[in-house]
Amino acid sequence: MAVSFAGVSLKNPVAVASGTFGFGREYGLRFDLSRLGAICVKGLTIAPRGGNPPPRVAETPMGMLNSVGLQNPGVEAFIQNELPFLRKYDVKIIANLSGETVAEYAELAGRLSDAGVDMLEVNISCPNVKAGGLAFGVDPASAAAVTRAVRDRSNVPVMVKLSPNVADIADIARAAEAAGADALSLINTLLGMRIDVNTRRPVLARGVGGLSGPAVRPVAVRCVWQTAQAVKIPIMGMGGVMTADDAAELMLAGASAVAVGTALFRDPEAPLDVIDGLAAYCARQGFTRAADLTGALR
C-alpha cells in the first residue's frame, strides 16, 4: 500500500482533506491517526480568523455546502500547539496555507516549512486583494506567481490545490507545474447555493458556499483525468470519496493519492474503510502495489 508522493513516503495513498479533519484531536479519540497516509490540516492564515457568521454549513442532496471562512487559530498557534500533538503520530503532516497577497503565501511557506511539516498544500482559491478580489486560482499567471513565491521559501515539497471553478483546469495545472509545484491536489469545492423557499432567503449567511460530497465526484474524476494528461507531477485526487471504489476511480484517472473529506462527517472512520477496501480492491484486480493503480485506466 505504500506510495511515494512527490518524494514523501506515505504508508498508504489515503489522506484526510483539509478543512474536514481540524488538527486531528477529535478524530484521535476515535482511532489511531498513524493508520492514515497523511493528514492535511485545517487551512492556516498568518493571523487568527474567526470565520464567517452562521449559518455556514448546509446539507444538500448527495453532499453539503460550506462557507466556514477559513476559521483557524493562526500559523503561530498551529506551530506551538497543534504540530507537537500531530508529531506524536507516525503520519505525514501536510500544512494547508491561505493568503490574500503573494507575500502572505511566501511568509506562511517559510514559517511552516521551517517548523518541520512534511509538505505544503497551497490553497489558491483565496481572493487576491490586490486584484479586486479575484481568486488566485482562476488565472494562470496569478497561480504561477503564488506557486513560485511558495516554492522559493519552502524546504519541503509544495502541492498546489486547484479549483474546478475555472474554464480550463489543465491551464492552471500547467502554470503551477512550470512555476515549481511538486504536486497538485484537486478538486477544491464547487461554488453552490441553497435558498430557503419559506423565508425566501439564502440558507447560508454569506449566500454562496463550496459544494462537496458525492455529488461532485464525477467532476473530480474528470478534472483529475484532464490534469493528469497535462502535467508530469503527481496528483492527490479528492472530491466525494466515500468508499474504496471511489478512491480507486480517482487513482485510475491519474491520481497517485486520494483524500477523504466530507465522508468524515457521516462516518469519522471512513478513511480507514477506504484504506482497507483499497487494499482488497488491489488484490481482486491483481495489483501487487497500490501505486500501480495510478493512471491504469483502460
Sequence and secondary structure as in RCSB ss.txt:
>XXXX:A:sequence
MAVSFAGVSLKNPVAVASGTFGFGREYGLRFDLSRLGAICVKGLTIAPRGGNPPPRVAETPMGMLNSVGLQNPGV
EAFIQNELPFLRKYDVKIIANLSGETVAEYAELAGRLSDAGVDMLEVNISCPNVKAGGLAFGVDPASAAAVTRAV
RDRSNVPVMVKLSPNVADIADIARAAEAAGADALSLINTLLGMRIDVNTRRPVLARGVGGLSGPAVRPVAVRCVW
QTAQAVKIPIMGMGGVMTADDAAELMLAGASAVAVGTALFRDPEAPLDVIDGLAAYCARQGFTRAADLTGALR
>XXXX:A:secstr
  EEETTEEESSSEEE TTSSTTSTTGGGTS GGGSSEEE   B SS B    S  EEEETTEEEE     B  H
HHIIIIIHHHHTTSSSEEEEEE  SSHHHHHHHHHHHHHHT SEEEEETTSB GGGTT BGGGSHHHHHHHHHHH
HHH SS EEEE  S SS HHHHHHHHHHTT SEEEE   EEEE EETTTTEESSTTSEEEEESGGGHHHHHHHHH
HHHHH SS EEEESS  SHHHHHHHHHHT SEEEE THHHH TTHHHHHHHHHHHHHHHHT SSGGGGTT   
